[in-house]
Amino acid sequence: MGAARHVACYQRWIAGQEAGLGELEASSANAAAGRATDGELRAVVERCMRGYAEYVATRRALAREDGAALFAPPWCTSFENSVLWLGGCRPSLTIRLLYSLSGEGLEEHIEEFISGRGALGAARGMGLLGITARQLELVNDLHRRTLRDEDALSDRLATLQEDVADRPLLPIVRERATAAAAALGAGASCDGLGMRARLVVATPAGAVDHEVDAAIGSYKAGLGRLLEEADELRMSTARTLVTEILTPRQAVETLVAAKQLHLTVRNWSRRGEAAVTQPARSPVTLPPAPSSNP
């Protein structure tokens, strides 16, 4: 039942991504043709962010049931899982995507802006999206804060992984090793199969399995809490960028690129894995060549 709910949540999210991309692309085309107001574009962006918030809320409930399932979900391809950070994309990826989307026109001015040389007016647009100096300053500040928060969450994940191995799993491993050594000493005359049987009997599994269960349960709960915080960071970073820093049209173009990237990676990796796992065709057997003898 739990796995089915996870899969259903993901499928709804993908369907929402596809529908949202269509709406954003239509809004982008209307904006380019001068047929969309800022208010209309802002409403589209808000609907997109509302869908994201609903997805995060659903994942929060699922993470509290089984946080580990969302860190390497089996409903994703192996390639998708390889690029996940705490169950999703890195929040800073949205900001890097903005830099890439802005293109060379923005990069020409970054060094000048950071070093303080020259005069970049607040109304002077740079790059393909027309990013202003003030926007660039705000994006840079958001990027620094996001990277700091990402590092803090990564450090906590590392600590959680170390803790579950150190307490109580390492003492349990040592206790069982001691029991195994004692069993070997007592049954040195047994053959290999007999000694293995004595090891199983001598190992105090029942006495410690509840400790292992408790440790794993605590670990999974910790993963769930980290995933909740990572999802909140993903959402807050995206919301700050597209609703507080960018103009409505810039926000639409950034969200279009983000959804295109997500769906393209997903579809490409699925085609690649399907090709690898597809059964090889049986070799074609050619008829024997006709004899040259009369």
N, C-alpha and C positions, 0 to 999 in steps of 0.2 A: 504493500500500500504506500509506504513512504517513497519508494523509488518511483512509483507511478506519479505521485504528486510532484516530485522533482522534475520528471520528464515533461509533465503537463505545463508546469511553470515555464520551463525553457521553451517549449513549443509556442506558448502564447507570446513569449518575449520575441521570438524570431518573427512570428506573424506580425506583431506590432512594429518591429523594425522595418519589415518590408512595406507595410502600409504607411508608416511614418515617412519612409524614404520617398515614396510616391508623392505624398502631400508636400514634402519639402522641395522636391524637384519642381513640382508644378508652381509652387510659390516663388522659387528662384527664377523660373522662366517669366512669370508674371511681373516680378520686380524688374528684371532686365528690360522688359517691354514697357515699363512704366504703368502697369495695370494693377499694382499692389501698393497699398499705403503702408506706412510703418506700423500702424495699429493692426492691420491684417497680418503682417509678418510676425509681429510680436505675439499675436494670438496663436499662430502656428507653432512658434518656439515654445510657448507655454504649454500647449497640448503635448508636445514632445517631452518636455521635462516632467509633466504630470504622469505620463506613461512610465517614465523612468522611475519616478517615486513609487508608483504602485508596484513595479517589479521589485524594487529594493525592499518594500514592506513585505511582500510575499516571501522573498528569500530570507528575510530576517526570521520569520516564523519557521521556515524549513531548517535554517542553520541552528536554531535552538533544539531541534529534534536530532539532527545529525550534521554537524558542521563539516565533518571530514568528507562527506559525499560531494560537497561543492568545491573542494580543492582540486580534484582531478576527476571531473564528472565523466562517467562512461558514455553519456549521450553526446559528448564532444569527440572529435577526432584526436588522435595522438598529437598531431601538429598543433591543434588549437590548445590542448592542454599544456604543450611545451612552452607556450608564450603567456600562460596565465600567471598573474601575480596575486596571491591571496584570493583565488577564485574568480578573477576577472582581469580586465586590462589595468595597466598602471594609470593612475589618475593623471600623471604628468604627460601621458601620451597625447591627451587632448590638446595640451598646450604646444607640444612639439608638432602636432598635426597643423596647428594654426601657423606656426613658423614656416612649415613646408608649404602650406597652401598659399601663404603670402608671397613666396617666391623671392627671386633675386632682388626685386625692387626694395624689399624690406632689408635684406642682408646688407645691401650697400650702405645703409644708414646706421646699423646696429653699433658698429665700432665708434662711429662719430658720436652717437647718442651716449654710449656708456662712458666714453672718455671725456665728454663735456665739450668737445671741440665743435665749433660752428653753432648756428642758431636754428634749431628745429622748432618751428612754430607749432602750437598745439593743434591748429587747424590744417596743417600740411599733411596730406595723406602719403603713406609710403606702401609700396608693394601692391600686389594685385587686389587686395581687399581694402586698400586705402587706410591702413593702420596709421593712426596719428602718434606723435611723440608721447602724448599723455597716456594713450592706450598702451603703448609699448612699455611704459614705466609700470603701469598697473599689472600688465601681463607678466613682466619680469618679477615683480613682487609676489604675485600668485604662484609663479613657478618655483621660487625659492621656498615659500611656505609649504608647497605641496611636496617637494623633494624632501624637506625636513620631516614631514609627517610620514612619508613613505619609509624613510630610513628608520624611524621610530617603530613602526609596525613590523618592519622586517627584523629588527633586533628582538622584538618581543616574540616573534615566531621562532627565531633561533633559540631563545631562552626556553621557550615552551618545549621544543624538541629535545633540548639537552636535559631538561628536568625530567621528562618522562623516561628517558633512558637511565638517568642517574638514580632517581627515586620513584618507585621502588624496584625497577626492573633489574638494575645491576646487583643489588643485594640478593634478589631472588635467584638470579643466574648463579651467583657464587654459592648460595645455599644448595642449589641442586647439583652443582659441580662437586661440592663436598660430599653430598649423599652418593653421587655416582662413584667417586673415588673409594668411599667406604664399601660400596657394593662390589666394586672390582676387587678390592682386597679380600673380601669375604668369599668371593666366588671365582678365584683365579683358576680353579681347575675346570670350570665350566667351559663349554665351547662358546663360540661367538654369539650364537643365537640365545643360548641360555643366559649369558651375561647380560645381554640386552634386555631380556625379560626381567632379570633381577633388578636392573637399573630402573625400569618402569615402576616396579613394585616399591623400590626403596625411595624413589623421588617423592617428596611430600607435596604432590600437586594439589591435593584437595585443601591443604592447609594454607596455600598461598594464592590459589586462583582468584579468590575474592579480592586480594590486594591488586592483582593484575587487572581485574575487571574495573576496580575503582580507579586505578591509575589511567587506564585507557579511557574510561568515562570522563574523567577530569580533563584529559588531553583533548578529547573531542569537544567538550564544552568550551575549552579555551580556544580551539579553532573556530568554533561558532562565534564567539565574542570578537575575535580578530576579523572574521569575515564581515560581521556587522559593521565594524568600524571602517574597514576597507571600503565597503559599499557606500557608507556615508561620505567618506572622503572622495570617492569617485563622483558621487552625485553633487556634493557641495562644490567641488572644483569645476565641474561642467556648468553648474548653475551660475556660479560667480562669473565665469567667463562669458557665457552667452546672454545673461540677463543684466549684468552689472557693468561689464567692460565693453563689449562689442555692441555695435548698432544692430538693429533688427535684421538688416540685410546681411551684414557680416556674420551674425549668429546663424542665419539660415544656411549660408554657404559652408560654414564650419560643421554644422550638424549633418549636412548632406555628405560631406567628405568622410565624417566619422562613420556614418551608417554604411556608406559604400565600402569603406575599408573593412568593416566588420563582416558584412555579408559576402564580400568577394573572397576574403580569407576563408570563411566557412565553406563556401561553395567549391573553391579551388581545392581545399584540403580533402573534401569529401570525394571529389572526382578522382584525386590522386590515390586515396586509399582504396576506392572501389576498383581502380585499375590494378592495384597490387594484389588485392584479395580475390579478384575474379579468377575462377578456375581456368587453367591453361587448356586451350583447345587441343583435341587429339590430333596428332600429326596426320597429315594426308598421305595415304599410301598410294604411290604411283604404280601403275601397271608395269610389268616387266617390259624392257625394250625388246622389240621384235628381233629375232635372230637374223644375222646376216648370211647364214648358211642357206643354200638353196633347198 
